[in-house]
């Protein structure tokens, strides 16, 4: 089900295999003007997963699907997708709550407490929306960094991975078995394509694009 609101930036994605929850939570949240899309399972959600991320995700821990909510959350994290995540559970344990919060989830609420006091869900979502705006900015920066790094040739990427380690041109030349002059040429092209002027800025772009440095 999906309910459209005036403010598209306030998008909430709900994943719960309980049809009662998929009706109840949207009714609560739609009154606050949120845009809500609800999914019954993992595959349905992944098929509609927005590429930019940045939305608030309300995720049932006890999904009776090919993976539970915690496993789905870790898959999303491993794919470097950023959502402001609120877990809901019929009976979350303390150990599960600690695990998911340490992993980056913002909150864990029981369905019982939401049923008694819907304001708990509204407050959690309000907090999540603030975090989602920051995630959206980070996602845009990461997308730009990835696009810049995609312009690099194989040798330029290799040079960049050495630049990240703080090596000087002559040291990089020795590592790659090429002349220092050639390294300088590669470095200049790297800086131009990444749209930066310093090794520190280049390192920031590389890390945003998940380009890891050469290990010593």
C-alpha positions as CSV (number, residue, x, y, z in Angstrom):
1,X,0.0,0.0,0.0
2,X,1.1,3.6,-0.5
3,X,-0.1,6.9,0.7
4,X,1.0,10.1,-0.9
5,X,1.5,13.3,1.1
6,X,2.3,16.8,0.1
7,X,5.9,16.7,1.2
8,X,7.7,14.1,-0.9
9,X,10.9,14.6,1.1
10,X,9.3,13.1,4.1
11,X,9.2,9.6,2.7
12,X,8.8,6.6,5.0
13,X,9.3,3.0,3.9
14,X,7.6,0.4,6.1
15,X,8.4,-3.4,5.9
16,X,6.2,-5.7,7.9
17,X,4.5,-9.0,7.1
18,X,1.6,-8.2,9.4
19,X,-1.2,-6.6,7.4
20,X,-2.6,-5.0,10.5
21,X,0.6,-3.1,11.0
22,X,0.7,-2.1,7.3
23,X,-2.6,-0.5,7.8
24,X,-2.2,1.0,11.3
25,X,1.2,2.7,11.0
26,X,0.4,4.6,7.8
27,X,-2.8,5.9,9.3
28,X,-0.8,7.3,12.2
29,X,1.9,8.8,10.1
30,X,-0.2,10.1,7.2
31,X,-1.8,12.5,9.6
32,X,1.5,14.2,10.0
33,X,1.9,14.6,6.2
34,X,4.4,11.8,5.6
35,X,4.7,9.9,2.3
36,X,4.4,6.2,3.2
37,X,5.1,3.1,1.2
38,X,4.5,-0.2,2.9
39,X,5.9,-3.6,1.9
40,X,5.0,-7.1,3.0
41,X,8.3,-8.7,2.4
42,X,12.0,-8.5,1.5
43,X,11.7,-9.1,-2.3
44,X,8.9,-6.6,-2.6
45,X,10.9,-4.0,-0.8
46,X,14.2,-4.6,-2.6
47,X,12.5,-4.4,-6.0
48,X,11.2,-0.9,-5.2
49,X,14.3,0.3,-3.2
50,X,15.0,3.9,-4.2
51,X,18.6,4.3,-5.4
52,X,19.2,7.5,-3.4
53,X,18.3,6.1,0.0
54,X,18.0,8.8,2.6
55,X,14.5,7.9,3.6
56,X,13.2,6.7,7.0
57,X,12.9,2.9,7.1
58,X,10.6,1.2,9.7
59,X,11.6,-2.4,9.7
60,X,10.0,-5.4,11.5
61,X,12.7,-7.5,13.2
62,X,10.7,-10.7,13.0
63,X,10.0,-10.8,9.3
64,X,8.9,-14.3,8.3
65,X,10.6,-14.1,5.0
66,X,13.8,-15.4,3.4
67,X,15.6,-13.2,5.8
68,X,14.6,-11.5,9.0
69,X,14.7,-7.7,9.6
70,X,18.1,-7.7,11.2
71,X,19.6,-9.7,8.3
72,X,17.9,-7.4,5.8
73,X,19.3,-4.4,7.6
74,X,22.8,-5.7,7.5
75,X,22.5,-6.4,3.8
76,X,21.4,-2.8,3.2
77,X,24.4,-1.6,5.3
78,X,26.8,-3.8,3.4
79,X,25.5,-2.5,0.1
80,X,26.4,1.0,1.4
81,X,22.8,2.2,1.4
82,X,21.9,4.7,4.0
83,X,18.5,4.9,5.7
84,X,17.4,6.3,9.0
85,X,16.2,2.9,10.4
86,X,13.7,2.3,13.2
87,X,13.2,-1.3,14.2
88,X,9.9,-2.5,15.5
89,X,9.4,-5.8,17.2
90,X,6.7,-7.8,19.0
91,X,9.2,-8.8,21.6
92,X,12.7,-7.4,21.0
93,X,15.4,-8.6,23.4
94,X,18.0,-6.3,24.9
95,X,20.8,-8.0,23.0
96,X,19.1,-7.6,19.6
97,X,18.4,-3.9,20.4
98,X,22.0,-3.3,21.4
99,X,23.3,-5.1,18.3
100,X,21.2,-3.1,15.8
101,X,21.7,0.2,17.5
102,X,25.5,-0.4,17.5
103,X,25.2,-1.2,13.8
104,X,23.7,2.2,13.1
105,X,19.9,1.8,13.6
106,X,18.4,4.8,15.3
107,X,15.8,3.2,17.5
108,X,14.1,0.0,18.5
109,X,10.4,0.2,19.5
110,X,8.0,-2.6,20.6
111,X,4.8,-2.9,18.8
112,X,3.0,-3.0,22.1
113,X,4.3,0.4,23.2
114,X,3.4,1.9,19.8
115,X,-0.1,0.5,20.2
116,X,-0.5,2.1,23.6
117,X,1.2,5.4,22.7
118,X,1.4,6.1,18.9
119,X,3.3,9.3,19.8
120,X,6.4,7.2,20.4
121,X,6.4,6.2,16.8
122,X,5.8,9.8,15.7
123,X,8.7,11.1,17.8
124,X,11.0,8.3,16.5
125,X,10.1,9.2,12.9
126,X,10.6,12.9,13.5
127,X,14.1,12.2,14.8
128,X,14.8,9.8,11.9
129,X,13.8,12.4,9.4
130,X,16.5,14.7,10.7
131,X,19.1,12.0,10.3
132,X,17.7,11.1,6.8
133,X,18.5,14.6,5.6
134,X,22.1,14.1,6.6
135,X,22.2,10.7,5.0
136,X,20.8,12.1,1.8
137,X,23.7,14.6,1.7
138,X,26.2,11.9,2.3
139,X,24.7,9.8,-0.5
140,X,24.9,12.6,-2.9
141,X,28.6,13.2,-2.0
142,X,29.3,9.4,-2.3
143,X,27.6,9.3,-5.7
144,X,29.6,12.3,-7.0
145,X,32.9,10.7,-5.6
146,X,32.1,7.4,-7.3
147,X,31.4,9.2,-10.6
148,X,34.7,11.1,-10.4
149,X,36.7,7.9,-9.6
150,X,35.0,6.1,-12.5
151,X,36.8,8.6,-14.9
152,X,40.2,7.3,-13.7
153,X,42.2,4.8,-15.7
154,X,43.5,1.7,-14.0
155,X,47.0,3.2,-13.5
156,X,45.5,6.5,-12.2
157,X,43.4,4.5,-9.7
158,X,46.5,2.7,-8.6
159,X,48.3,6.0,-8.2
160,X,45.4,7.4,-6.2
161,X,45.5,4.4,-3.9
162,X,49.1,5.1,-3.2
163,X,48.5,8.9,-2.8
164,X,46.0,8.0,0.0
165,X,48.8,6.4,2.0
166,X,50.7,9.7,2.0
167,X,53.5,8.5,-0.2
168,X,55.6,11.0,-2.0
169,X,55.9,11.0,-5.8
170,X,59.4,9.3,-5.7
171,X,58.1,6.7,-3.3
172,X,55.1,5.9,-5.5
173,X,57.4,5.8,-8.5
174,X,59.5,3.1,-6.7
175,X,56.5,1.1,-5.8
176,X,55.1,1.2,-9.3
177,X,58.4,0.8,-11.1
178,X,57.9,3.9,-13.2
179,X,59.6,7.3,-13.3
180,X,58.8,10.1,-10.9
181,X,57.9,12.3,-13.8
182,X,55.2,9.8,-14.9
183,X,53.9,9.7,-11.4
184,X,53.6,13.5,-11.4
185,X,51.6,13.2,-14.7
186,X,49.3,10.6,-13.2
187,X,48.8,12.6,-10.0
188,X,47.9,15.7,-12.1
189,X,45.3,13.8,-14.0
190,X,43.9,12.3,-10.8
191,X,43.5,15.7,-9.2
192,X,41.9,17.1,-12.4
193,X,39.4,14.2,-12.7
194,X,38.5,14.2,-9.0
195,X,38.1,18.0,-9.1
196,X,40.5,18.6,-6.2
197,X,43.8,20.3,-5.5
198,X,45.3,18.4,-2.6
199,X,46.1,14.8,-1.5
200,X,43.8,15.2,1.5
201,X,40.9,16.1,-0.7
202,X,41.7,13.3,-3.1
203,X,41.8,10.9,-0.1
204,X,38.3,12.1,1.0
205,X,36.9,11.5,-2.5
206,X,38.5,8.0,-2.7
207,X,37.2,6.9,0.6
208,X,33.7,8.2,-0.2
209,X,33.9,6.1,-3.4
210,X,35.0,3.1,-1.3
211,X,38.4,3.0,-3.0
212,X,40.7,1.6,-0.3
213,X,44.4,2.5,0.0
214,X,47.2,0.2,-0.8
215,X,48.1,-1.5,2.5
216,X,51.7,-1.1,3.6
